[in-house]
Amino acid sequence: MLLFWPCSWGLAYAYNDNLSLFLYYLILFFLGSVLMRSAGCIFNDIVDKDFDKKVRRTKKRPIPSGKITVKKALVYVLILCLFAFLILLQFNLLTIFLGMSSMLLAFSYPYMKRITFWPQLFLGITFNWGIIITWTSINNSINPEILILYLSAIFWTLGYDTIYGAQDMTDDEIIGLKSTSIKFKKNIKLFISICYSISIVLLIYLFREFLERPIFTLMFIFFILSLIYQLFLFKKNNTKNYLRIFKFNNYTGLLLFISIFSINL
């Protein structure tokens, strides 16, 4: 769902009064998100199998535990990507090109934690690519406004994935993996707050002309409160709560989708 919500934002922002087309595309991008996220997760587990064996939270995953072979897992990845490609072929050439380019991002991400303390930033660039391709699927072009929405989403992901990464900081440091959770571990809550604040400011700038609309403003306030609520729940060294906060971002994504779609009402 965290891969799908950015798609829904871009599609809602691109909405052009053709409800049947909007719903059709929304279903296609939902299916595409499920397929590509599944493929990405499997490939990530293949690449990280030796590391996952050393991390308490991940050592029982199918590949590191030996329940599924790497060869079989790769077959799954290829099948999922094939189905995702068939969905992508339903769109215009620009969208197909951008969708194919996202494959490079998706399959490069697992290696980032080995070379940089900013894999969460790379994940943000990857996870939110759907904003761009949903926009081009309707408009067949890219403009500055959609890039602002994309940038805002990157900071949102940078914040929530830092929360997710905080679960494994101790094990990751021992085995030599890197993350923003480790880089900012002394001020992790402040870093997450800054990421969420930048995301909010960019969205306020982008949607400033709609702030006078009651439905949009109400839902956008709920969106902001959902981010504040996460920060309220976040307590340093309370690793059991981190996954709960991370998952809460599904509600955050839904609230922003409703906010953006309400612009058209």
Buried (B, 14 or more C-beta within 10 A) or exposed (E): BBBBBBBBBBBBBBBEEEEEBBEEBBEBBBBBBBBBBBBBBBBBBBBBBEBBBBBEEBEEBBBBEEEBEEEEBEEBBEEBBEBBBEBBEEBEEBBBEBBEEBBEBBBEBBBBBEEBBBBBBBBBBBBBBBBBBBBBBBBEEBEEEBBBBBBBBBBBBBBBBBBBBBBBBBBBBEEEBBBBBBBBBEEBBEBBBBBBBBBBEBBEEBBEEBEEBEBBBEBBEBBBEBBEBBBEBBEEEEBEBBBEBBBBBBBBBBBBBBBBBBBEE
